Amino acid sequence: MATVEISSRAHSGDPLFADIRRDPPKAHPSAPAGVWSATLDCLEFIHAHAGGKVTLETGCGASTIVFTAVAAAHTSVFLGPTEGEVVARWCTDHGVDTATLTLLAGSSPEVLAAIPPDPIDILFIDGCHAHPFPQLDWYLAAPRVRADGIVIVDDIQLPGPASLHRFLRRDPRWELLIDAGYWSAFRRAAEWDLSTEWASQTHSVDGLDRVRHLARAPRRLAAMARNARNAQRLGVAPWQRASHTPRQPLSSHSAEPDAG
Ligand SMILES: C[S@@+](CC[C@H](N)C(=O)[O-])C[C@H]1O[C@@H](n2cnc3c(N)ncnc32)[C@H](O)[C@@H]1O
């Protein structure tokens, strides 16, 4: 029998992990072992921290089972409806009570925006890994994380999750608890909301970004010069010129009759 593709490092010994390894929930048919599971140490972290908590994850699979098994009031948001069915069946077959589990199929930006923004203790981001989905998941769900609550970002070896990880690592409002290489966890260490403008984000994302920023300086200078030249030639700044330009109708259908 295929085993779930999780690290074989020592684990807590909870029979749940042995069950998952022996009989992986085949939620993702395209995965070699039937499930694109988080690594075992990540599942163990969830197991150790989620007991009895209010939790939310994007994605569905072995992690959903672990959240459910420790009686978290857990919500999983995932793309394919069959994933939820597979996980629910696995739980029933292995004696995991699903009374506290809510399975929501749909794309996470739409689903997360539609559900009530009640406080949560743990947010696990492991849905679509393409930019900007990890950022959207964070944007829509992280404001719900209580003070001292935890955000886990999975697959930080990939560019989309990595940029979220790097950003949080430098943000003083989020304290890095663990950087495990493939995933990381942060504690919400301060009050915050989404009204932050760029000027109050004084941290650079990382050293390389500073270099990239400097490397773009010639392009910015050229743009500044171009804008200045244009303004001089026209005699007015472009935004002044716009106010003198007669408004064009959007299309022939929306054109209003000429009042003159
Ligand atoms: C790597 S798997 C999650 C694995 C799971 N955390 C585990 O430990 O077994 C990625 C998940 O992202 C979900 N996903 C992909 N695109 C999504 C989207 N746009 N919205 C929500 N979930 C999405 C898939 O349905 C899949 O469950």
The ligand as an SDF file (V2000), in Angstrom:
LIG
                    3D

 27 29  0  0  0  0  0  0  0  0999 V2000
   -1.5860   20.6380   -0.6930 C   0  0  0  0  0  0  0  0  0  0  0  0
   -3.3000   20.3660   -0.7210 S   0  0  0  0  0  0  0  0  0  0  0  0
   -3.7270   20.5340    0.9710 C   0  0  0  0  0  0  0  0  0  0  0  0
   -3.1680   19.4200    1.7710 C   0  0  0  0  0  0  0  0  0  0  0  0
   -3.6990   19.3280    3.1790 C   0  0  0  0  0  0  0  0  0  0  0  0
   -3.4110   20.5090    3.9280 N   0  0  0  0  0  0  0  0  0  0  0  0
   -3.0950   18.1220    3.8550 C   0  0  0  0  0  0  0  0  0  0  0  0
   -2.3190   18.2680    4.8090 O   0  0  0  0  0  0  0  0  0  0  0  0
   -3.3860   17.0110    3.4110 O   0  0  0  0  0  0  0  0  0  0  0  0
   -3.8810   21.8370   -1.4570 C   0  0  0  0  0  0  0  0  0  0  0  0
   -5.3380   22.1010   -1.2660 C   0  0  0  0  0  0  0  0  0  0  0  0
   -5.6210   23.3700   -1.8400 O   0  0  0  0  0  0  0  0  0  0  0  0
   -6.9320   23.3520   -2.2710 C   0  0  0  0  0  0  0  0  0  0  0  0
   -7.1400   24.4460   -3.2280 N   0  0  0  0  0  0  0  0  0  0  0  0
   -6.5870   24.6350   -4.4440 C   0  0  0  0  0  0  0  0  0  0  0  0
   -7.0470   25.7790   -5.0050 N   0  0  0  0  0  0  0  0  0  0  0  0
   -7.9180   26.3000   -4.1100 C   0  0  0  0  0  0  0  0  0  0  0  0
   -8.7210   27.4520   -4.0900 C   0  0  0  0  0  0  0  0  0  0  0  0
   -8.7230   28.3210   -5.0940 N   0  0  0  0  0  0  0  0  0  0  0  0
   -9.5190   27.6630   -3.0060 N   0  0  0  0  0  0  0  0  0  0  0  0
   -9.5190   26.8070   -1.9690 C   0  0  0  0  0  0  0  0  0  0  0  0
   -8.7450   25.7050   -1.9190 N   0  0  0  0  0  0  0  0  0  0  0  0
   -7.9690   25.4600   -2.9760 C   0  0  0  0  0  0  0  0  0  0  0  0
   -7.1290   21.9870   -2.8640 C   0  0  0  0  0  0  0  0  0  0  0  0
   -8.5040   21.7080   -2.8960 O   0  0  0  0  0  0  0  0  0  0  0  0
   -6.3090   21.1410   -1.8980 C   0  0  0  0  0  0  0  0  0  0  0  0
   -7.1280   20.6480   -0.8850 O   0  0  0  0  0  0  0  0  0  0  0  0
  1  2  1  0
  2  3  1  0
  2 10  1  0
  3  4  1  0
  4  5  1  0
  5  6  1  0
  5  7  1  0
  7  8  2  0
  7  9  1  0
 10 11  1  0
 11 12  1  0
 11 26  1  0
 12 13  1  0
 13 14  1  0
 13 24  1  0
 14 15  1  0
 14 23  1  0
 15 16  2  0
 16 17  1  0
 17 18  1  0
 17 23  2  0
 18 19  1  0
 18 20  2  0
 20 21  1  0
 21 22  2  0
 22 23  1  0
 24 25  1  0
 24 26  1  0
 26 27  1  0
M  CHG  2   2   1   9  -1
M  END
$$$$
